[in-house]
Structure formats: structure tokens, C-alpha cells
Amino acid sequence: NFEDFDPAKEGNSALPRSALHCLHAWLSANLNHPYPSPEVTRALARKCNLTEKQVNNWFTHARADRVHKLEDSAR
């Protein structure tokens, strides 16, 4: 689940650690709806010093990773 997600362990990420922590903080606070609006995406991109595309890609992968972990735990 997202609570177990550690952005510091994302060794293959091209994103700075500070950006990963920023994105994870938002995700952890919004687990009930992990889909930031376009306005929130823009704000996160500015805050994390990323592009909106990088933010959107990170959330896409983070949500997919959660689905895979849930599937693995159901086996």
C-alpha cells in the first residue's frame, strides 16, 4: 500500500529525492483520491521544481505500483 511506499528507495528514479518526498507527502495525504487536479498538478510541479508531465508520470507509476502490490498481496 502507499503507506509502505518509500520514495528514497526509488533507485531508478530520475527525480530528485526532495521532489519524491514532496510528491509522496501529497499522495499520503490524499490516499482516498490519489488523482491531483490540473491546478494541484501545476502547484506540485512548481513546489517540486518539476514539469507537469513529470508529476503526472510519477502519479501514474505510483498508482500502478500500488495496484501491483495489492495484486501480489492477494496471491
N, CA, C and O atoms as CSV, one atom per row, in Angstrom:
chain,resi,resn,atom,element,x,y,z
A,1,ASN,N,N,0.836,-1.193,0.000
A,1,ASN,CA,C,0.000,0.000,0.000
A,1,ASN,C,C,0.874,1.247,0.000
A,1,ASN,O,O,2.094,1.157,0.136
A,2,PHE,N,N,0.257,2.395,-0.150
A,2,PHE,CA,C,1.029,3.631,-0.228
A,2,PHE,C,C,1.734,3.955,1.082
A,2,PHE,O,O,2.763,4.631,1.077
A,3,GLU,N,N,1.198,3.486,2.198
A,3,GLU,CA,C,1.847,3.772,3.470
A,3,GLU,C,C,3.233,3.139,3.535
A,3,GLU,O,O,4.113,3.642,4.233
A,4,ASP,N,N,3.432,2.036,2.807
A,4,ASP,CA,C,4.714,1.342,2.795
A,4,ASP,C,C,5.671,1.903,1.747
A,4,ASP,O,O,6.836,1.509,1.699
A,5,PHE,N,N,5.198,2.802,0.924
A,5,PHE,CA,C,5.994,3.360,-0.155
A,5,PHE,C,C,7.074,4.276,0.408
A,5,PHE,O,O,6.793,5.171,1.205
A,6,ASP,N,N,8.300,4.041,-0.012
A,6,ASP,CA,C,9.419,4.876,0.443
A,6,ASP,C,C,10.081,5.509,-0.771
A,6,ASP,O,O,10.785,4.828,-1.516
A,7,PRO,N,N,9.861,6.808,-0.980
A,7,PRO,CA,C,10.426,7.438,-2.163
A,7,PRO,C,C,11.944,7.389,-2.199
A,7,PRO,O,O,12.529,7.457,-3.280
A,8,ALA,N,N,12.588,7.274,-1.068
A,8,ALA,CA,C,14.046,7.220,-1.034
A,8,ALA,C,C,14.570,5.914,-1.627
A,8,ALA,O,O,15.734,5.835,-2.020
A,9,LYS,N,N,13.719,4.891,-1.695
A,9,LYS,CA,C,14.132,3.598,-2.234
A,9,LYS,C,C,13.910,3.505,-3.739
A,9,LYS,O,O,14.180,2.462,-4.335
A,10,GLU,N,N,13.428,4.566,-4.356
A,10,GLU,CA,C,13.215,4.559,-5.797
A,10,GLU,C,C,14.538,4.810,-6.493
A,10,GLU,O,O,14.778,5.899,-7.015
A,11,GLY,N,N,15.392,3.806,-6.498
A,11,GLY,CA,C,16.732,3.953,-7.029
A,11,GLY,C,C,16.797,4.251,-8.511
A,11,GLY,O,O,17.768,4.843,-8.983
A,12,ASN,N,N,15.771,3.845,-9.257
A,12,ASN,CA,C,15.806,4.067,-10.695
A,12,ASN,C,C,15.114,5.363,-11.094
A,12,ASN,O,O,14.952,5.627,-12.286
A,13,SER,N,N,14.715,6.155,-10.154
A,13,SER,CA,C,14.023,7.395,-10.458
A,13,SER,C,C,15.013,8.480,-10.856
A,13,SER,O,O,16.074,8.634,-10.250
A,14,ALA,N,N,14.639,9.227,-11.893
A,14,ALA,CA,C,15.461,10.350,-12.327
A,14,ALA,C,C,15.096,11.617,-11.571
A,14,ALA,O,O,15.690,12.672,-11.793
A,15,LEU,N,N,14.124,11.513,-10.683
A,15,LEU,CA,C,13.673,12.693,-9.944
A,15,LEU,C,C,14.510,12.893,-8.683
A,15,LEU,O,O,14.951,11.929,-8.058
A,16,PRO,N,N,14.720,14.138,-8.325
A,16,PRO,CA,C,15.466,14.410,-7.088
A,16,PRO,C,C,14.719,13.878,-5.862
A,16,PRO,O,O,13.490,13.828,-5.835
A,17,ARG,N,N,15.480,13.491,-4.874
A,17,ARG,CA,C,14.894,12.948,-3.642
A,17,ARG,C,C,13.906,13.929,-3.017
A,17,ARG,O,O,12.859,13.521,-2.514
A,18,SER,N,N,14.236,15.225,-3.049
A,18,SER,CA,C,13.338,16.224,-2.463
A,18,SER,C,C,11.993,16.243,-3.194
A,18,SER,O,O,10.949,16.419,-2.567
A,19,ALA,N,N,12.018,16.062,-4.511
A,19,ALA,CA,C,10.773,16.024,-5.278
A,19,ALA,C,C,9.972,14.771,-4.934
A,19,ALA,O,O,8.750,14.829,-4.798
A,20,LEU,N,N,10.663,13.636,-4.794
A,20,LEU,CA,C,9.982,12.401,-4.430
A,20,LEU,C,C,9.290,12.526,-3.084
A,20,LEU,O,O,8.161,12.063,-2.918
A,21,HIS,N,N,9.954,13.146,-2.127
A,21,HIS,CA,C,9.337,13.334,-0.808
A,21,HIS,C,C,8.127,14.251,-0.902
A,21,HIS,O,O,7.113,14.009,-0.246
A,22,CYS,N,N,8.222,15.286,-1.700
A,22,CYS,CA,C,7.123,16.223,-1.891
A,22,CYS,C,C,5.905,15.517,-2.498
A,22,CYS,O,O,4.782,15.677,-2.019
A,23,LEU,N,N,6.139,14.743,-3.544
A,23,LEU,CA,C,5.047,14.033,-4.206
A,23,LEU,C,C,4.447,12.968,-3.291
A,23,LEU,O,O,3.228,12.806,-3.230
A,24,HIS,N,N,5.302,12.252,-2.589
A,24,HIS,CA,C,4.795,11.225,-1.682
A,24,HIS,C,C,3.974,11.834,-0.557
A,24,HIS,O,O,2.975,11.251,-0.133
A,25,ALA,N,N,4.380,12.991,-0.072
A,25,ALA,CA,C,3.630,13.658,1.002
A,25,ALA,C,C,2.209,13.972,0.529
A,25,ALA,O,O,1.245,13.758,1.264
A,26,TRP,N,N,2.085,14.479,-0.694
A,26,TRP,CA,C,0.752,14.777,-1.216
A,26,TRP,C,C,-0.045,13.486,-1.363
A,26,TRP,O,O,-1.215,13.421,-0.985
A,27,LEU,N,N,0.592,12.468,-1.911
A,27,LEU,CA,C,-0.086,11.195,-2.119
A,27,LEU,C,C,-0.561,10.597,-0.795
A,27,LEU,O,O,-1.689,10.112,-0.699
A,28,SER,N,N,0.281,10.630,0.204
A,28,SER,CA,C,-0.084,10.078,1.513
A,28,SER,C,C,-1.261,10.812,2.132
A,28,SER,O,O,-2.087,10.212,2.820
A,29,ALA,N,N,-1.331,12.113,1.883
A,29,ALA,CA,C,-2.420,12.924,2.437
A,29,ALA,C,C,-3.711,12.787,1.632
A,29,ALA,O,O,-4.767,13.240,2.074
A,30,ASN,N,N,-3.635,12.169,0.462
A,30,ASN,CA,C,-4.794,12.082,-0.424
A,30,ASN,C,C,-5.030,10.659,-0.913
A,30,ASN,O,O,-5.385,10.447,-2.073
A,31,LEU,N,N,-4.836,9.697,-0.039
A,31,LEU,CA,C,-4.982,8.294,-0.424
A,31,LEU,C,C,-6.388,7.945,-0.885
A,31,LEU,O,O,-6.572,7.028,-1.686
A,32,ASN,N,N,-7.379,8.668,-0.383
A,32,ASN,CA,C,-8.759,8.371,-0.757
A,32,ASN,C,C,-9.052,8.765,-2.206
A,32,ASN,O,O,-9.979,8.229,-2.812
A,33,HIS,N,N,-8.277,9.690,-2.767
A,33,HIS,CA,C,-8.430,10.092,-4.171
A,33,HIS,C,C,-7.068,10.556,-4.680
A,33,HIS,O,O,-6.784,11.753,-4.695
A,34,PRO,N,N,-6.224,9.606,-5.097
A,34,PRO,CA,C,-4.844,9.945,-5.467
A,34,PRO,C,C,-4.703,10.500,-6.886
A,34,PRO,O,O,-3.788,10.125,-7.619
A,35,TYR,N,N,-5.608,11.387,-7.262
A,35,TYR,CA,C,-5.613,11.988,-8.594
A,35,TYR,C,C,-5.619,13.505,-8.448
A,35,TYR,O,O,-6.683,14.105,-8.301
A,36,PRO,N,N,-4.452,14.128,-8.487
A,36,PRO,CA,C,-4.419,15.584,-8.335
A,36,PRO,C,C,-5.083,16.284,-9.518
A,36,PRO,O,O,-4.934,15.861,-10.664
A,37,SER,N,N,-5.801,17.335,-9.234
A,37,SER,CA,C,-6.432,18.136,-10.283
A,37,SER,C,C,-5.341,18.832,-11.096
A,37,SER,O,O,-4.189,18.875,-10.666
A,38,PRO,N,N,-5.684,19.371,-12.252
A,38,PRO,CA,C,-4.685,20.116,-13.023
A,38,PRO,C,C,-4.068,21.277,-12.237
A,38,PRO,O,O,-2.881,21.569,-12.383
A,39,GLU,N,N,-4.871,21.928,-11.411
A,39,GLU,CA,C,-4.351,23.030,-10.592
A,39,GLU,C,C,-3.352,22.520,-9.554
A,39,GLU,O,O,-2.304,23.128,-9.337
A,40,VAL,N,N,-3.683,21.411,-8.925
A,40,VAL,CA,C,-2.787,20.821,-7.928
A,40,VAL,C,C,-1.525,20.309,-8.607
A,40,VAL,O,O,-0.426,20.452,-8.071
A,41,THR,N,N,-1.679,19.717,-9.780
A,41,THR,CA,C,-0.509,19.240,-10.529
A,41,THR,C,C,0.444,20.394,-10.820
A,41,THR,O,O,1.655,20.260,-10.645
A,42,ARG,N,N,-0.098,21.529,-11.265
A,42,ARG,CA,C,0.745,22.702,-11.539
A,42,ARG,C,C,1.444,23.174,-10.271
A,42,ARG,O,O,2.629,23.508,-10.295
A,43,ALA,N,N,0.705,23.200,-9.164
A,43,ALA,CA,C,1.290,23.637,-7.892
A,43,ALA,C,C,2.390,22.682,-7.434
A,43,ALA,O,O,3.444,23.122,-6.973
A,44,LEU,N,N,2.149,21.384,-7.559
A,44,LEU,CA,C,3.164,20.400,-7.177
A,44,LEU,C,C,4.394,20.521,-8.068
A,44,LEU,O,O,5.523,20.413,-7.590
A,45,ALA,N,N,4.180,20.741,-9.347
A,45,ALA,CA,C,5.311,20.890,-10.262
A,45,ALA,C,C,6.176,22.077,-9.854
A,45,ALA,O,O,7.403,21.985,-9.841
A,46,ARG,N,N,5.530,23.190,-9.521
A,46,ARG,CA,C,6.289,24.369,-9.075
A,46,ARG,C,C,7.007,24.084,-7.763
A,46,ARG,O,O,8.193,24.378,-7.621
A,47,LYS,N,N,6.285,23.510,-6.806
A,47,LYS,CA,C,6.849,23.247,-5.483
A,47,LYS,C,C,8.015,22.259,-5.555
A,47,LYS,O,O,9.001,22.404,-4.832
A,48,CYS,N,N,7.900,21.256,-6.427
A,48,CYS,CA,C,8.913,20.206,-6.526
A,48,CYS,C,C,9.976,20.514,-7.584
A,48,CYS,O,O,10.915,19.741,-7.776
A,49,ASN,N,N,9.819,21.645,-8.262
A,49,ASN,CA,C,10.750,22.032,-9.331
A,49,ASN,C,C,10.802,20.969,-10.431
A,49,ASN,O,O,11.874,20.558,-10.875
A,50,LEU,N,N,9.602,20.533,-10.858
A,50,LEU,CA,C,9.442,19.536,-11.905
A,50,LEU,C,C,8.515,20.086,-12.981
A,50,LEU,O,O,7.907,21.142,-12.809
A,51,THR,N,N,8.411,19.365,-14.088
A,51,THR,CA,C,7.413,19.715,-15.087
A,51,THR,C,C,6.094,19.042,-14.709
A,51,THR,O,O,6.073,18.090,-13.929
A,52,GLU,N,N,5.009,19.541,-15.263
A,52,GLU,CA,C,3.717,18.908,-15.010
A,52,GLU,C,C,3.714,17.473,-15.542
A,52,GLU,O,O,3.106,16.585,-14.943
A,53,LYS,N,N,4.396,17.252,-16.670
A,53,LYS,CA,C,4.473,15.904,-17.228
A,53,LYS,C,C,5.181,14.960,-16.255
A,53,LYS,O,O,4.751,13.820,-16.078
A,54,GLN,N,N,6.255,15.423,-15.626
A,54,GLN,CA,C,6.962,14.580,-14.653
A,54,GLN,C,C,6.053,14.234,-13.480
A,54,GLN,O,O,6.047,13.098,-13.006
A,55,VAL,N,N,5.285,15.217,-13.014
A,55,VAL,CA,C,4.361,14.978,-11.901
A,55,VAL,C,C,3.301,13.962,-12.322
A,55,VAL,O,O,3.041,13.000,-11.599
A,56,ASN,N,N,2.696,14.168,-13.479
A,56,ASN,CA,C,1.669,13.236,-13.955
A,56,ASN,C,C,2.231,11.830,-14.126
A,56,ASN,O,O,1.588,10.852,-13.742
A,57,ASN,N,N,3.424,11.723,-14.698
A,57,ASN,CA,C,4.039,10.402,-14.872
A,57,ASN,C,C,4.310,9.728,-13.535
A,57,ASN,O,O,4.088,8.527,-13.387
A,58,TRP,N,N,4.786,10.494,-12.566
A,58,TRP,CA,C,5.074,9.920,-11.257
A,58,TRP,C,C,3.799,9.357,-10.628
A,58,TRP,O,O,3.798,8.246,-10.097
A,59,PHE,N,N,2.710,10.137,-10.694
A,59,PHE,CA,C,1.458,9.655,-10.110
A,59,PHE,C,C,0.933,8.432,-10.845
A,59,PHE,O,O,0.416,7.510,-10.214
A,60,THR,N,N,1.054,8.407,-12.148
A,60,THR,CA,C,0.622,7.236,-12.919
A,60,THR,C,C,1.371,5.995,-12.460
A,60,THR,O,O,0.767,4.949,-12.225
A,61,HIS,N,N,2.688,6.113,-12.333
A,61,HIS,CA,C,3.502,4.970,-11.905
A,61,HIS,C,C,3.250,4.603,-10.448
A,61,HIS,O,O,3.219,3.420,-10.107
A,62,ALA,N,N,3.071,5.589,-9.592
A,62,ALA,CA,C,2.826,5.312,-8.174
A,62,ALA,C,C,1.506,4.573,-7.991
A,62,ALA,O,O,1.420,3.638,-7.195
A,63,ARG,N,N,0.473,4.991,-8.730
A,63,ARG,CA,C,-0.821,4.300,-8.626
A,63,ARG,C,C,-0.724,2.888,-9.190
A,63,ARG,O,O,-1.280,1.953,-8.614
A,64,ALA,N,N,-0.026,2.725,-10.307
A,64,ALA,CA,C,0.139,1.387,-10.902
A,64,ALA,C,C,0.915,0.475,-9.956
A,64,ALA,O,O,0.589,-0.704,-9.815
A,65,ASP,N,N,1.939,1.022,-9.313
A,65,ASP,CA,C,2.730,0.251,-8.363
A,65,ASP,C,C,1.856,-0.232,-7.217
A,65,ASP,O,O,2.016,-1.358,-6.745
A,66,ARG,N,N,0.945,0.597,-6.772
A,66,ARG,CA,C,0.047,0.204,-5.683
A,66,ARG,C,C,-0.835,-0.959,-6.123
A,66,ARG,O,O,-1.045,-1.898,-5.355
A,67,VAL,N,N,-1.353,-0.910,-7.345
A,67,VAL,CA,C,-2.195,-1.989,-7.855
A,67,VAL,C,C,-1.399,-3.288,-7.901
A,67,VAL,O,O,-1.899,-4.338,-7.498
A,68,HIS,N,N,-0.165,-3.222,-8.388
A,68,HIS,CA,C,0.673,-4.433,-8.451
A,68,HIS,C,C,0.939,-4.985,-7.057
A,68,HIS,O,O,0.906,-6.199,-6.856
A,69,LYS,N,N,1.199,-4.112,-6.099
A,69,LYS,CA,C,1.453,-4.591,-4.735
A,69,LYS,C,C,0.206,-5.224,-4.135
A,69,LYS,O,O,0.295,-6.230,-3.431
A,70,LEU,N,N,-0.960,-4.637,-4.411
A,70,LEU,CA,C,-2.204,-5.223,-3.907
A,70,LEU,C,C,-2.467,-6.576,-4.549
A,70,LEU,O,O,-2.926,-7.501,-3.879
A,71,GLU,N,N,-2.181,-6.703,-5.849
A,71,GLU,CA,C,-2.345,-7.981,-6.524
A,71,GLU,C,C,-1.409,-9.030,-5.955
A,71,GLU,O,O,-1.807,-10.175,-5.741
A,72,ASP,N,N,-0.153,-8.637,-5.709
A,72,ASP,CA,C,0.824,-9.568,-5.147
A,72,ASP,C,C,0.416,-10.031,-3.754
A,72,ASP,O,O,0.596,-11.199,-3.412
A,73,SER,N,N,-0.133,-9.122,-2.947
A,73,SER,CA,C,-0.516,-9.489,-1.586
A,73,SER,C,C,-1.753,-10.371,-1.565
A,73,SER,O,O,-1.995,-11.075,-0.585
A,74,ALA,N,N,-2.547,-10.341,-2.648
A,74,ALA,CA,C,-3.750,-11.179,-2.710
A,74,ALA,C,C,-3.425,-12.613,-3.105
A,74,ALA,O,O,-4.267,-13.502,-2.976
A,75,ARG,N,N,-2.209,-12.836,-3.585
A,75,ARG,CA,C,-1.822,-14.192,-4.026
A,75,ARG,C,C,-1.395,-15.051,-2.892
A,75,ARG,O,O,-1.041,-16.213,-3.096
